[in-house]
Every structure is written in C-alpha cells, then in structure tokens.
Amino acid sequence: MAMKEHYQGLGHIAIHVKDMDESIAFYQKIGGALFKRDSISTPEGDKLLALVDLGGFLLELIQSPTPAPMSEGNIPHFAVYVDDLDAAGADLRALGIEFTEPEKKVLPNTFGGLQNWFITGPSGEQIELLQML
C-alpha cells in the first residue's frame, strides 16, 4: 500500500506556549474555540495540553513543566491523521524510514484516546502520525 492512502488530513499544529490560560484566551479572542483540555504527567511535572479549533483546523497548545526552547520558534511538530497507525508504520519501515522511538505510544486517556508515532524530516522537523481511538 502506498503511504498516501493512509493519510486522512491534517491532525493539528502543535505550539509551545508559556501560559496556557493566556494562550487559550488569545486564540478565543481571535475567533478560536476551545475543543478539549488535558494533561500528561511527566517526571518534571504536568504537561498541559489544549486543542483549539481555529477555522477548521486544530492547534495543540502545549505548556511544558520546564520552559521549552523557543529560539527557532515555538512549533515543535505537525500531525497527520492516518487510518491505521500499525499499517502506516510498517509501510514507512519498508521505505527505510526510522521512527524517533522504536514503539508507538498509546494514550487511551488523552483527548479521548489516541496512538501516535513520530518521524523526523530531513531538516529535523518532527512529523506525528496520529490515529484517534
């Protein structure tokens, strides 16, 4: 199967933020709508997450427990929805593409349940393959 057959559209664009509430308020002010909020526990503390619908696509706002480096901007990755993460992963491996981690992540409680896997583009950009559960 060709990889393009797995793609289902833009999942979201992730943006590091310094203050979650301030950022949500800003995006609401400019016409966005809060879709979901969540958090993930990390060894450094809770990573705050929010999905904001902005004109038909989602922004994932991320407030890390430790300040994220923003010297090159604050967009850490973009996500593409796939129909079947395991099949897409097998097809990418067959093309010689390496994943940033050997195993996919399954997060059954984040944003209603998702699984994802990241690859790195030629300039260091992170590409998230995302399947909602």
N, C-alpha and C positions, 0 to 999 in steps of 0.2 A: 504494500500500500504506500502511496506517495504521502509524504508528510502533509502537503497542503490539504488533503482530505480529512485530516484530524482537526484542523483549525476551525474554530467556531466564532471568532471575533475577539476584539479587544476585551480583556478581562478588567484591567484597571491600570492606572498610572500611580505609582507609589511616590509619596513626597514626605521627606523628613520634616517635622515641624518642631519648633521649640516649645510651644504651649498649645496643647490640644484644644482647650476650650476657646482660646483666642482664634485659632485657625478655623474651627468649625463656625464660629460666629462670622468670620470674614467671608467664608465661602457661602454661607447662608445669605449674607448681605448682598453678595453679587449674583444671587439667583440660584444657588445650590440648595439641595435638600439633604439633610442627614438621613442616611439609609439605615446604617447599623453602627453600633459601637461595640468594642470588645477589648480584651487584653490577653496577653500571653505572659506567663511567669517565666522569667529568666534568672540566672544566678545573680545578675546585677540588680534585679528588681523587675517590676511590671513594665512591659512594653505596651503602651496604649495604642489602640487602633480605632480608626473610624472610616467608614465608607460614605462618601458624599457623592450624590448624583448631581452632575453638572452638565446639563444639556444633552443627556443621553449617553454619557459615559461616566465611569466611576473613578473618583480619586480615592486612593487609600492613604489616609493621613497616619503617620507613624511618629509617636513621641517615644524615643528610646529612654531607658532609665539613666543612661550616660549620654552626654551630648554627642550627636552624630557629626562627623566632619562634613562641613559644607563648603570647603574651599573650591570645589569644582561644581557647585550647585547642589541641589538637595533632592534629586530624583534618583533613588537607588536602583530601581528596576521598572520594567513594564511587564505586564502579564497578558498572556494569550490563552483564551479558553481552548481546551481540547476535548474531544468527545470521549477518549479513552486514554488515560494517562499511561497505563502499562503498555498498550499497543504503540502509542506515540514514542514512549521511551525506547522500546525495542527497535522501532524504525530509526530513531536517531542514533542508537548504538550501531546499527547496521551501516549507517553513513559515516561512522568513525567519530561521532560527537561524544565528548565526555561530559558528564554531569558534575556540578560543583561538589556534590556529595554523592556517595555511592547508592544510597537508598532514598526513595521518595519520602516525603513527610505526609503523614495522615493526621489531620487536625479535626477530629469529629465534633468538637465543640466551638470552633472558631467560625464566625459568620454563618452558623447553621450547618457546618461540616464541609470540609474541603480536603483535597490532597493536591500536593504540588511538588515540582522538581525544577531546579534551576540549571541553566546552562550559561556559559559565558561567551559573548560575542568577541569578535577579533580585536576590538578596542577596549575590552574589559567590561563592556556593558552586560548587565545581568538580565536574563530573559527568563521569566517564570512561566512554566507550563502549568495551567491551572484547571482542575476538574472539580466542580462543585458536587457535593454528595447529596 
